[in-house]
Amino acid sequence: MRLTIYQVDAFTNQPFRGNPAAVCILPAARDDAWMRDIAREMNLSETAFLVPQGDGYNLRWLTPTVEVDLCGHATLASAHVLWEAGFLAPEHTARFYTRSGLLTAERKDDWIEMDFPAEPDKPAPAPPELAQALGATPRYVGMNRFDYLVELDSDELVRGLKPDFTRLGRISARGVIVSSRSASPEYDFVSRFFAPQSGVNEDPVTGSAHCCLGPFWGARLGKNELIAYQASARGGVVRVCLAGPRVKLGGQAVTVVRMELL
């Protein structure tokens, strides 16, 4: 049976910006080896695999090298495809059963709002190679169940980082989030996300990182609603709304490729 795979740019309303993800909607579950082959073939930071399950979809996310427990941009891309391709009516909520529990997404005018678990950090000692790997001195280091969080002194430092990915890949974590307050009044904070440990040197826009960044900057800025910019080469905008143990992540998406798996 031939399958359509969609490539969607997430956390942007412009093609070739934001974070590209592949979305594969399957009539029934396939084995792990097949999914790993597809993810390697797509060679994007994430490929999402969806299988109908009750009132929603089972959703799994694979990088070219590993399966991950939480991914924002590929979830956003999946919801976008379900509505755009007619799998779900526009007024229906997208429901995803994942390794991180039930995640939902709703259409909000031109935006999609996802309901994710908050993943706050706690202060942590900096790994010995962290500063050298980043080429910058941390102002603060924390860690949650996935990643290290590093605060730097300025927006300029975050944007100018040129990490040593070999050293960074030796740090035991899914990845490293680097952030600072934004120099622009348009945004509350900026960030970048490096994950050579997971086969992705720099992820263009990382929804799951904002499950940590939202509580971190919300506490420091005294705000429950924030606008974030991930300052990768492609760049992308994330709306963040704090809701106790949950975080609402808002983004836009655009389909750029529809391909047929032969």
C-alpha positions as CSV (number, residue, x, y, z in Angstrom):
1,M,0.0,0.0,0.0
2,R,1.3,3.4,-1.0
3,L,1.5,6.0,1.8
4,T,1.6,9.8,1.6
5,I,4.3,11.5,3.7
6,Y,4.0,15.2,4.4
7,Q,6.8,17.6,5.1
8,V,5.6,20.5,7.2
9,D,7.5,23.6,8.4
10,A,6.4,24.2,12.0
11,F,6.4,27.3,14.2
12,T,6.3,29.5,11.1
13,N,3.8,30.7,8.5
14,Q,6.5,30.9,5.7
15,P,7.9,28.0,3.7
16,F,11.5,27.2,4.4
17,R,11.5,28.8,7.9
18,G,10.7,27.2,11.3
19,N,11.4,23.5,11.9
20,P,10.7,20.9,9.2
21,A,9.0,17.7,10.3
22,A,7.8,14.7,8.3
23,V,4.4,13.3,9.1
24,C,3.3,9.7,8.2
25,I,-0.3,8.7,8.9
26,L,-0.5,4.9,9.0
27,P,-3.6,2.7,8.7
28,A,-2.1,0.3,11.3
29,A,1.1,0.1,13.4
30,R,4.4,-0.8,11.7
31,D,7.4,-2.4,13.3
32,D,10.2,-0.2,14.9
33,A,12.8,-1.1,12.3
34,W,10.6,0.1,9.5
35,M,10.0,3.4,11.3
36,R,13.7,3.9,12.0
37,D,14.4,3.3,8.3
38,I,11.8,5.9,7.3
39,A,13.2,8.5,9.8
40,R,16.7,8.0,8.5
41,E,15.5,8.3,4.9
42,M,13.7,11.6,5.7
43,N,16.8,12.8,7.6
44,L,14.9,15.6,9.4
45,S,15.1,16.3,13.1
46,E,11.8,14.4,13.6
47,T,9.5,12.2,11.7
48,A,6.1,11.7,13.3
49,F,4.2,8.4,12.9
50,L,0.4,8.4,13.6
51,V,-1.9,5.4,14.0
52,P,-5.6,5.8,14.7
53,Q,-6.5,4.9,18.3
54,G,-10.0,5.3,19.8
55,D,-10.8,9.0,19.7
56,G,-7.4,10.1,18.5
57,Y,-4.0,8.9,17.3
58,N,-1.1,7.0,18.8
59,L,1.9,9.3,18.0
60,R,5.6,8.5,18.1
61,W,8.5,10.7,17.2
62,L,11.8,9.5,15.7
63,T,15.0,11.4,14.9
64,P,17.4,9.8,12.3
65,T,19.0,8.0,15.3
66,V,16.7,7.7,18.3
67,E,13.0,7.7,19.4
68,V,12.2,10.7,21.7
69,D,9.7,11.0,24.6
70,L,8.4,14.5,23.7
71,C,8.4,16.7,20.6
72,G,6.6,19.9,19.9
73,H,7.2,20.8,16.3
74,A,6.3,17.3,14.9
75,T,3.1,17.3,17.0
76,L,2.2,20.7,15.6
77,A,3.0,19.4,12.1
78,S,0.8,16.3,12.8
79,A,-2.2,18.4,13.9
80,H,-1.8,20.7,10.9
81,V,-1.8,17.7,8.5
82,L,-4.8,16.1,10.1
83,W,-6.9,19.2,9.6
84,E,-5.5,20.2,6.2
85,A,-5.8,16.7,4.6
86,G,-9.3,16.1,6.0
87,F,-8.6,13.4,8.6
88,L,-10.1,15.7,11.2
89,A,-12.8,18.4,10.8
90,P,-11.5,21.9,11.5
91,E,-13.5,22.3,14.7
92,H,-12.4,19.0,16.2
93,T,-9.5,18.7,18.7
94,A,-6.5,16.6,17.7
95,R,-5.8,14.1,20.4
96,F,-2.4,12.3,20.6
97,Y,-1.5,9.3,22.8
98,T,2.2,9.5,23.4
99,R,5.1,8.5,25.7
100,S,4.4,11.7,27.5
101,G,0.7,11.0,28.0
102,L,-2.2,12.6,26.2
103,L,-1.4,15.7,24.2
104,T,-4.0,17.8,22.5
105,A,-4.1,20.5,19.8
106,E,-6.8,23.0,18.8
107,R,-7.1,25.5,16.0
108,K,-7.1,29.2,17.2
109,D,-7.7,31.3,14.0
110,D,-4.4,31.0,12.1
111,W,-2.6,29.4,15.0
112,I,-2.5,26.0,16.6
113,E,-2.4,25.7,20.4
114,M,-1.0,22.5,21.9
115,D,-1.5,21.4,25.5
116,F,1.8,19.9,26.8
117,P,3.2,19.0,30.2
118,A,5.4,21.6,31.9
119,E,8.9,20.4,32.3
120,P,10.5,22.8,34.7
121,D,14.2,22.7,35.5
122,K,16.1,22.6,38.8
123,P,19.5,24.2,39.4
124,A,22.3,21.8,38.5
125,P,26.1,21.7,38.5
126,A,27.5,22.5,35.1
127,P,29.1,19.5,33.3
128,P,32.9,19.9,33.2
129,E,32.9,20.5,29.4
130,L,29.8,22.6,29.1
131,A,31.4,26.1,28.9
132,Q,34.1,25.0,26.6
133,A,31.6,23.1,24.4
134,L,29.4,26.2,24.1
135,G,32.3,28.7,23.9
136,A,30.5,30.9,26.5
137,T,30.3,31.2,30.3
138,P,26.9,30.3,31.7
139,R,25.1,32.7,34.0
140,Y,22.9,29.9,35.2
141,V,22.7,26.1,34.7
142,G,19.6,23.9,35.4
143,M,18.3,20.6,34.2
144,N,15.0,18.8,33.7
145,R,14.3,15.2,32.9
146,F,15.4,15.8,29.3
147,D,17.9,18.6,28.9
148,Y,20.3,21.0,30.4
149,L,19.2,24.7,30.5
150,V,21.8,27.4,30.2
151,E,21.1,31.1,30.7
152,L,23.6,33.5,29.1
153,D,24.0,37.2,29.8
154,S,22.7,38.5,26.5
155,D,20.7,37.9,23.3
156,E,23.8,38.6,21.3
157,L,25.8,35.8,23.0
158,V,22.9,33.3,22.3
159,R,22.7,34.3,18.7
160,G,26.5,34.2,18.2
161,L,27.2,30.8,19.6
162,K,29.3,28.4,17.6
163,P,29.4,25.2,19.7
164,D,31.9,22.4,19.6
165,F,29.4,19.6,18.8
166,T,31.9,16.9,19.5
167,R,32.4,18.1,23.1
168,L,28.7,18.9,23.4
169,G,27.8,15.4,22.3
170,R,29.7,13.9,25.3
171,I,27.3,15.6,27.8
172,S,24.8,13.2,29.1
173,A,21.4,14.6,28.3
174,R,18.9,14.7,25.4
175,G,20.2,18.2,24.5
176,V,21.2,21.6,25.8
177,I,18.9,24.6,25.7
178,V,20.6,28.0,25.7
179,S,18.6,31.1,26.4
180,S,18.6,34.8,27.4
181,R,16.2,37.7,27.7
182,S,15.4,39.2,24.3
183,A,17.0,42.4,23.1
184,S,13.9,43.1,21.1
185,P,10.7,44.3,22.6
186,E,8.9,42.0,20.2
187,Y,9.9,38.9,22.2
188,D,10.3,38.0,25.9
189,F,13.2,35.7,25.4
190,V,15.3,34.0,22.8
191,S,16.8,30.5,22.7
192,R,18.7,27.9,20.8
193,F,18.7,24.1,21.1
194,F,21.6,21.8,20.5
195,A,21.2,18.0,20.6
196,P,24.2,16.2,19.0
197,Q,23.5,13.5,21.6
198,S,20.2,12.7,19.7
199,G,21.6,13.1,16.2
200,V,20.6,16.7,15.7
201,N,23.4,19.3,16.1
202,E,21.0,22.2,16.2
203,D,17.2,21.9,16.1
204,P,15.7,24.9,14.4
205,V,12.6,25.4,16.7
206,T,12.0,23.1,19.7
207,G,8.5,23.1,21.1
208,S,9.4,20.7,24.0
209,A,12.2,23.0,25.1
210,H,9.6,25.7,25.7
211,C,7.9,23.4,28.3
212,C,11.0,24.2,30.3
213,L,11.7,27.7,29.0
214,G,8.1,28.9,29.7
215,P,8.2,28.2,33.5
216,F,11.8,29.5,33.7
217,W,11.1,32.8,32.1
218,G,7.6,33.1,33.5
219,A,9.0,33.1,37.0
220,R,11.8,35.6,36.2
221,L,9.6,38.0,34.2
222,G,6.5,37.7,36.3
223,K,4.4,36.7,33.3
224,N,2.0,33.8,32.4
225,E,2.0,34.6,28.7
226,L,5.2,35.0,26.7
227,I,6.4,35.3,23.1
228,A,9.6,33.4,22.3
229,Y,11.9,33.4,19.4
230,Q,14.2,30.5,18.7
231,A,17.2,32.1,17.0
232,S,18.4,29.4,14.7
233,A,19.3,30.0,11.1
234,R,15.7,29.2,10.1
235,G,14.1,30.8,13.1
236,G,10.7,30.5,14.6
237,V,8.1,32.0,16.9
238,V,6.5,30.2,19.9
239,R,3.7,31.5,22.0
240,V,3.8,30.2,25.6
241,C,1.0,30.3,28.1
242,L,1.6,28.8,31.6
243,A,-1.2,26.8,33.1
244,G,0.0,25.2,36.3
245,P,1.4,21.8,35.5
246,R,0.7,22.3,31.8
247,V,2.1,24.6,29.2
248,K,0.1,25.8,26.1
249,L,2.4,26.2,23.1
250,G,1.1,28.2,20.1
251,G,2.5,28.0,16.6
252,Q,1.8,28.1,12.9
253,A,2.6,25.6,10.2
254,V,2.8,25.3,6.4
255,T,3.0,22.2,4.3
256,V,5.9,22.3,1.8
257,V,6.0,18.8,0.4
258,R,3.6,15.9,-0.2
259,M,5.4,12.7,-1.3
260,E,4.4,9.1,-2.0
261,L,6.2,6.2,-0.3
262,L,6.4,3.6,-3.0
